[in-house]
Amino acid sequence: MKRPRGHGLARKLADVLAVAPRPMLLGELEAALDFEHQPAEIMSVLVKLRRAGKVVASLREREGPGRRVAKAYSLAGNALGV
């Protein structure tokens, strides 16, 4: 994957996912970005990156209140070559 241009949210998400040791949940992505962006903004960008084939989603079990299974996001096939 070519790294997204500029200093926007897509680039920040690509940087976080590139160094992540495992697929990340939405809350983990939000925390990694120091809560600078709302979850709705992050999801919007993740959906666009997923449609472009740059990010893949997989179901992962989670702990805490709410659903027991959530989508975890990672770069598609180590797309940045990191």
C-alpha positions in Angstrom: 0.0 0.0 0.0 1.2 3.4 -0.8 1.2 5.5 2.4 -1.7 8.1 2.4 -0.5 11.6 1.7 -0.7 14.5 4.0 -1.2 14.6 7.8 -4.8 13.4 7.9 -6.5 10.7 9.8 -5.9 8.1 7.1 -2.2 8.5 7.4 -2.2 8.4 11.2 -4.3 5.2 11.1 -1.9 3.6 8.5 1.1 4.5 10.8 -0.6 3.0 13.9 -1.6 -0.2 12.1 1.8 -0.6 10.5 3.5 -1.0 13.8 0.7 -2.9 15.6 1.7 -6.4 16.7 -1.8 -7.7 16.1 -5.1 -6.5 14.6 -6.6 -3.6 16.7 -10.1 -2.9 17.9 -11.7 0.5 17.4 -11.2 1.5 21.1 -7.5 0.6 20.8 -7.1 2.7 17.7 -8.8 5.6 19.4 -6.4 5.3 22.4 -3.4 5.0 20.1 -4.4 8.3 18.5 -4.6 9.9 22.0 -8.4 10.4 21.7 -7.9 13.2 19.2 -10.6 11.9 16.9 -14.1 10.6 17.6 -14.9 6.9 17.0 -17.3 7.9 14.2 -14.5 9.7 12.3 -12.2 6.8 12.7 -14.8 4.3 11.5 -15.5 6.5 8.5 -11.9 6.4 7.4 -11.6 2.7 8.2 -14.5 1.9 6.0 -13.0 3.9 3.1 -9.6 2.2 3.6 -11.4 -1.2 3.7 -13.3 -0.5 0.5 -9.9 0.4 -1.2 -8.5 -2.9 0.0 -5.8 -1.3 2.2 -7.2 -2.5 5.5 -8.8 -5.8 6.4 -11.2 -6.6 9.2 -11.5 -9.8 11.2 -13.7 -10.8 14.1 -12.0 -11.0 17.5 -13.3 -11.8 20.9 -13.2 -8.9 23.4 -13.7 -8.4 27.1 -15.9 -5.9 28.9 -19.4 -4.7 28.5 -21.2 -4.9 25.2 -20.7 -7.4 22.4 -18.4 -10.3 22.9 -17.1 -10.2 19.3 -15.9 -7.1 17.5 -14.1 -6.3 14.3 -10.3 -5.9 14.6 -8.5 -4.0 11.8 -5.0 -4.5 10.3 -3.2 -3.6 7.1 -3.9 -5.8 4.2 -1.1 -8.3 3.8 1.5 -6.1 5.4 0.8 -3.5 2.7 3.4 -1.0 3.9 6.2 -3.5 3.8 7.1 -2.9 7.4 
